[in-house]
Amino acid sequence: MAEASFFVGVIGNIISILMFLSPVPTFWKIKKHGSTEDFSSLPYICTLLNCSLWTYYGIIKAGEYLVATVNGFGILMETIYIILFLIYAPKGIRGRTAILALILDVVILTAILIITQLALEGETRSGAVGVMGAGLNIVMYSSPLSVMKTVVTTKSVEYMPFLLSFFFFFNGAVWLLYAVLVRDVILGVPNGTGFLLGAMQLVLYAIYRNGKRVSNNRLEEGLQHEPLISEPNNESHQSEDRPI
């Protein structure tokens, strides 16, 4: 069982790394255009907090080092994305992004670390951190619901890229299997949610894959995973999902 869980965990790491790398084309375009345009830092800031919590969980929970390794990579990538966003964002958005990142990824994360270290110990500490990470994960996994509604309404998958939906489904499936093998309910609940929502996206894709395009608007890689904080009256996209 230990060998099986390790093998599944390694596969989960590979898939999660691919998902963490999925915004690279978007940031390449941002660099090329010299502007973040209507993109937002919110999904990257939230994902950085999420990765930080799961890395902490993987460190303090016995036998969960594979969770820590992949989310440690996630911390690195999300930090790079946020830095690039701060470089290319307009002045007003840059300031709000810096404040939001400071509050979520520094103040709140530091508070969680201090409180759990001083007030909790052992399984109680890892359980509390895991519950917080699972809650944030479920919220992030639920983000494609608005896009799924759009697909049904327009009868088009224009705004739901197949590869992202596939990796969304596959990532949830692999980490759910890992959670079952290591008997970790806290890890299993959010990834089970991701697995079900990913399956629903693929079903919708199969039903509406031949639908006509509803607009000629520019589609960005990772659109369904990147809701944006933008200037007033700007359009925003849907937020980016992260594994675990």
Disulfide bonds with the S-S distance in Angstrom:
none
